[in-house]
Amino acid sequence: MLAGNLGIPTDLPAAVRIAFHGSHRRLDLGKLNGEHFAVMAGAGFDAQMINDADRGLKDRAGRLAYVLTGLRHVRDEPVRTKIRVDGRKWFNGPATCVLFGNVGTITGGIRAFDDARPDDGYLDVGVATAEGALQWARTLGRAATGRSERSPFIEMTQGQEIDVKFAEPIVYELDGGERGSSKRLQAKVVPATLTFCVPEE
């Protein structure tokens, strides 16, 4: 997913040419509960969907695996969530998903964070409050066809340090890998950590 967000093609010869002749770009990383991530991390609906889409299902169904597993969780109950961004209170209420983005596009080509950049020194943060199949359909539909932040069930901001507290343990993931459950997530940006070769502008 990182390569796609950077405009690096899946065609191997073309990607190799970029590696040798592309422009060098310094990129940020995110860090969540002590582990680094390059693309995104999340808790709740996002993590449950990824956790359920095991390797066998992904091999058989491809991207459709995430749709199938997502359908299992559209009726999950929201969890009371408190979020501080750069030391300030930002969110306090029931949430069904919390997402941290270093880049904008997630699996399936859905633009989760419209203005995210991997070299701006910030993490993008999103909270979903959607409940039930109808609200999730509206939320994901808006993400696929327009700007996610215009959904009535989405709140977004940016920050360098984010502290999230849940009323109960909740499953979380980093770059598509499930990491277990926690009542607290501490995220921060690690600026200009990696150097990538990207297509020349």
N, C-alpha and C positions, 0 to 999 in steps of 0.2 A: 504493500500500500504506500510505503514511503516513496518508492521509485515513481509510482504513478503520480503522486502529488508533486513531484519535482519535474515532471515532464519527461522522464526517462522511459523509452519505449520497451515493450516486451520482446521486440526483435533483438536477438542476441548480437548480431554483427553491428547493428545501429547503436546498441548500448555500449559495446566495446569501443566504438569510435568516440562516443561521448567521454568514456573513461580516459582516453588518451588525449583528446583534443577539446574537451568541453571547458567551460568556465568553472573556476574554483569558487565555492560558496561555503561560508561558515554558517553552520546551523545549530540551533538550540536543541536541547533535550529536555524532557520533563522528568521529574523524579517523584515517585509516589510511594510512601511508606518505605523509603530506602532503596527502591529499585528504579532504574532508569527506563524510560520509554521514549520512542521516537515519533510515534504516530498519535495514538490516543490511549486513554485509560478510562474506565468507567465502572459504575456500581449500579446495581439494581437491574432493570429490564435489559440493558445492554449486556451486562455480565452473565445474566441468566441465559440469555439467548446464545451467547458464545459457549457457555459451559455445556449446554445441552446438545450443541451441534458437534458431536464427536467426530473423529477422523473418518469412521466408516460412513456416517451420514453425509459428510462433506464430500467424500470420494464419489458417492452415488448421486448426490443431488446438486453438488456445486454450491453456488450462491443461494439457490433455493432452500438449502438447509437452514439458513438463518431465518427465512420467512416461516418455514415450518416450525422451528423451535420458538420463534417469536410469538406465534399464535397460541402457544401453551401459556404464555405469561401476560397476555393483555389484560387479564382479570386479576393480576396480583395486587394485593392491597398496598397502598402507599405507606411509606415509613416517615415518621416525624424526623425532619432534617434541619440542622442548623449549620450555616456556612459563613465563615469569615474570610474576606478577601483583603489581603494586605493589611490585616489588623482591624478591618472595619466589618461590622455586621452587614451581611448582604441578603441572606435568605433565611427564613424561619417558617417552616410549614411542612405539610405532607408532600413527599416527592416519590416518584416511581423510578427515576433514573437521574444519576449525576454523571456528567461526562466532562473529561479534561482533554483538550485538543492542542496538539502542537502544530497540526496541519488541518486542512479543512474537510477533506473527503474521506469517507469511511467505506467499508465493504459494500459493493454493489454500485459504487459511483455516486452515492448519496452525499450531498454537500451538507454536512452537519454544522460547520462553522463557516459562514460565508466570507468572513474577512480574516481568517487565521493565516498567519505567515510563520514559517519555521525559523525566521531569523529576526523577529521583532523584539525579542527579550521578554515575551509574555506567554502565558498559557491562556487559552480560551476556556471558559467554564460555562457549561449549560446545565440547567435543571429542567426535567420534564415532570409535569404534574398530571399528565394524561392518565385516565382510568378507563378501562373497558375498551372493547373492540372499536367502537365508533370514534372515541377521542383519539386512540392511537392511530387509526386510519387517517384521520384528519391531520394529525401531527406528522406522520411519515409522508403523507401525500404532499404536505406543504414543503417538507425538506427536499422531496424529489423534484418538485416543480417550481419552487420559488425560494424565498429566503426563510430559513428555519425560524428566525427570531420573530417573524410576523405571526406565528402560531400563538393562539391564546393560552396554550398549554406549555409554552417554552419561555424560560428566562435565561438571559445570557449576559456575561460580562468578561472582562479580562483581568488578569492579575499575575503577580510574580510569586506570591505565597498564598496558598488556599488551605484552610483548615475546615474539615467536614466532620460533623458529629451526627450519628444516627441513634435513634431511640433503641434500636436492636441491631444485632450483627447482620450485615448485608454482604452478599457476594460481590467481589470486585475483580477486575481484569486489567492487564496491561498488554497492549499491542496484540490482542486476541488470545492471550493466555490467562486462564482463570487462576486466581491466587488465593482462594479461600474466602473467609468471611471476616469482617471487622466492624466495630462500632465507630471507628475513627479513621479518616483518611487525611494524610498530610501531604500536600503536593506543592512543588515549587519548580520554577524554570531554572535550567542550568544553561546560561547563555553561551553561544558561540563555542560549542563543545566539539562538534564534528566538522570535518571538511569534506564536501562532496563535489564531484564533477557533475555539472548539469549542462543541458543544452545552452549554447550561446544565444543570447537574446538578440 
